[in-house]
Amino acid sequence: MMAEEEGQSLPYVSEIVLKKRKIRDELAITRRTQLELGKYGAKKSKKQSDVSDIKRPEQFIKEFRDKELDLIRTKQRAKRPKSMIPTIKSKLLFIIRIQGKNDMHPKTRKILYNLRLRKVFSGVFVKATEGVIDMLQKVEPYVTYGYENSLRFLIFSCECKILNLLI
């Protein structure tokens, strides 16, 4: 019996076919592991997340009310008596945007854009005029500003806030 097995030759399979089989088997193994880890299962979760991205009516109402409250507060800040407004001792102001809020009122956003404060922690130098002071009063919760003597402290405090966000 042993002699018969040794005498029979194995069927010939070309080297290319063997390489293809090996690559196909390796690919099947990697696909199986990826499916177990969920790398290709992300498509299903993406569909589920699309469903969770649908806004409910309560969310629309909340955003609308937040914008309306922002507008009301802006108008109230604009109506403050002139005695409450701090007197500016310098001709030059440095303004930094310290807060970013998605649901701010469009008028507030427009004032920030007019002051060239499009991103959080962006700063600009501005001449201290009555118009600028009025605009600053309307967007007070979103910006901080200072003049000559307080500029170093202002820049230092903003750098600290940025570092705290990065940490």
HELIX and SHEET records of a PDB file:
HELIX    1   1 MET A    2  GLY A    7  1                                   6    
HELIX    2   2 GLU A   15  LEU A   37  1                                  23    
HELIX    3   3 ALA A   42  SER A   52  1                                  11    
HELIX    4   4 PRO A   57  ALA A   78  1                                  22    
HELIX    5   5 LYS A   82  MET A   84  5                                   3    
HELIX    6   6 PRO A  106  ASN A  114  1                                   9    
HELIX    7   7 GLU A  130  LYS A  138  1                                   9    
HELIX    8   8 GLU A  140  TYR A  142  5                                   3    
HELIX    9   9 GLU A  148  SER A  150  5                                   3    
HELIX   10  10 LEU A  151  LEU A  166  1                                  16    
SHEET    1   A 3 GLY A 123  LYS A 127  0                                        
SHEET    2   A 3 LEU A  92  ARG A  97 -1                                        
SHEET    3   A 3 VAL A 143  GLY A 146 -1                                        
END                                                                             
